[in-house]
Amino acid sequence: MYDVILIGGGPAGYLAAERLGRRSKKVLLIEEKYLGGTCLNTGCVPAKTLLNSAKLYVHAREGEKFGVKADPSYEWSTVQRWKNEVVSKMRAGIAGQMKRFGVEVIEGRGEITAPPLGGKPGRVKVTPANGAGEDHQGQAILVCAGSVPAVPPIPGSRENPRVLDSTALLSVETVPKKLAVIGGGVIGVEFAGLFSSFGSDITVIEMMDEIVPFMDQEQSPLLRRAMKNSGGGGTVEFKLGCKVEKINDAAVNYTARDGTQESCAADLVLMAAGRQPVTENWGARTAGIDIRPNGITTDDRMRTNIPGIWAAGDVTGKSLLAHSAYRMAEIAAADILEYLDGTQSVSCIKNVWRDNAVPWAVYGIPEAAGVGLTEQEAAAKGISIVKASLPMRVSGRFAAENTFAGQGAVKVIAAAEDLRMLGIHAVGAYASEFIWGGAALIEQELRVEDVKQMIFPHPTVCELIKDAVFEIH
Ligand SMILES: Cc1cc2nc3c(=O)[nH]c(=O)nc-3n(C[C@H](O)[C@H](O)[C@H](O)COP(=O)(O)OP(=O)(O)OC[C@H]3O[C@@H](n4cnc5c(N)ncnc54)[C@H](O)[C@@H]3O)c2cc1C
């Protein structure tokens, strides 16, 4: 019998397994496809590996402006081989970690057949791809089944070989000359940046009036402008407020904002209309777990409504990001340890899920990142704010490393009442690397005066946060 059985070996599953294994718990991790889940196999890591090749290509093309001459070209098959090499090395690394912490990994589909009840362990059946199922017992069960691409019912999109989801596009054999992207969320925008850097002409068709819904709306136009000409030879055109009606082969027909019928002809179409939590196939109904359309309901310790069953990561629908999955996994693991043997985590703040300081990033050329409230969110909550925004070009580091096309900015938002830091948003190089610092300021509830007394390294792009804070007050 196991102390804990985990269903799903993505970031939430493998991190929780590691944390529990470190504490000498007997852990079983069930994964039906590949260790590492979406993030490692078809998400964050392969996308950023391709993006790294794209950046090298763009930088080489732009080198002349910086005094470095080259005649760059790229070989897509090698780009793909490097991506696959990175993914398989990282996958082996996770398998190694599982071994190191004594976590048993079984390949197959995990399904809860009985929840833990009245001191009795729960049961999970594991069915391998070819073979009969086998039952396992666990005192606690943690569901980390993740999410899959959402498929909107657009006529002509299903079983159309020219309409791909992000997983298929990551491994496409040739770079399309023209790519239509349905959806201007993070994935759509990242792939638009990626493929335009490899020379594709992109049209992003988005139903809302702006791209990336959680971005501060003063910053999204900056990102759109900066993305127009990637430096890799391709272009990006954004069609906002446009509703896709149907797809004919690879031509996307849509109703434009003014009501006119338009069509965008492409070689391939990326369907990037969001992701949905996996709520089927792992025994949710048998276990009696409360499921909403946007995921499994949990409390702030990741407990489901069924005692002895926890959930973490995308499957909860709380925040569909890998680092959120990691954090939820840590909280669930700590709570499971408390459930199993009464150990309490030693931290000065309560070890629960908080979503006021979850950083996000859009990785492209340029990057965008943010944490905390946008100006629009603050207004919706009735919080009156003070704010300041500084263009990236005033940073020495940024000026040294970038051409003056496609500028970004750093924006800080504080509460007017007590000058508490509420939001930090950035478009431009390194944004994804320094945004954690913004999360720390918000998480620690620091005031503008506190940030003024901190020392930021120079020359960096992140010191614009401090400069902007001085502009506030
Ligand atoms: C193209 C793309 C790019 C992304 N880029 C980023 C990024 O840059 N940064 C970021 O933070 N996030 C990014 N994400 C999101 C990130 O990948 C997810 O938030 C993260 O993978 C969620 O982790 P998870 O463990 O909850 O679920 P997943 O990673 O989806 O893992 C769930 C696992 O459970 C397995 N599973 C499901 N059901 C069962 C079952 N019944 N039995 C056994 N196994 C099962 C699945 O096979 C899967 O391996 C990206 C996503 C995509 C698609």
The ligand as a Gaussian input file, in Angstrom:
#p B3LYP/6-31G(d) Opt

LIG

0 1
 C        2.416000      25.639000     -25.998000
 C        2.366000      25.880000     -24.514000
 C        3.308000      26.700000     -23.930000
 C        3.276000      26.907000     -22.554000
 N        4.211000      27.740000     -22.015000
 C        4.186000      27.980000     -20.685000
 C        5.153000      28.827000     -20.100000
 O        6.037000      29.347000     -20.764000
 N        5.101000      29.030000     -18.762000
 C        4.128000      28.464000     -17.988000
 O        4.114000      28.704000     -16.768000
 N        3.198000      27.643000     -18.519000
 C        3.215000      27.394000     -19.845000
 N        2.285000      26.536000     -20.384000
 C        1.287000      25.928000     -19.473000
 C        1.906000      24.727000     -18.740000
 O        2.357000      23.785000     -19.679000
 C        0.876000      24.106000     -17.814000
 O        0.356000      25.097000     -16.961000
 C        1.494000      23.001000     -16.970000
 O        1.998000      21.970000     -17.784000
 C        0.455000      22.433000     -16.003000
 O        1.003000      21.386000     -15.275000
 P        0.072000      20.206000     -14.713000
 O        0.981000      19.281000     -14.008000
 O       -1.067000      20.775000     -13.987000
 O       -0.541000      19.512000     -16.004000
 P        0.118000      18.865000     -17.292000
 O        1.463000      19.394000     -17.553000
 O       -0.900000      18.975000     -18.363000
 O        0.324000      17.345000     -16.885000
 C       -0.753000      16.495000     -16.666000
 C       -0.293000      15.089000     -16.942000
 O       -1.304000      14.187000     -16.491000
 C       -1.374000      13.106000     -17.377000
 N       -2.692000      12.490000     -17.208000
 C       -3.909000      13.031000     -17.432000
 N       -4.883000      12.158000     -17.089000
 C       -4.248000      11.048000     -16.636000
 C       -4.701000       9.816000     -16.130000
 N       -6.006000       9.528000     -16.023000
 N       -3.770000       8.909000     -15.766000
 C       -2.443000       9.160000     -15.864000
 N       -1.965000      10.309000     -16.342000
 C       -2.863000      11.251000     -16.710000
 C       -1.145000      13.734000     -18.742000
 O       -0.673000      12.759000     -19.669000
 C       -0.092000      14.784000     -18.417000
 O        1.212000      14.282000     -18.616000
 C        2.300000      26.286000     -21.753000
 C        1.361000      25.422000     -22.340000
 C        1.390000      25.216000     -23.698000
 C        0.382000      24.288000     -24.313000

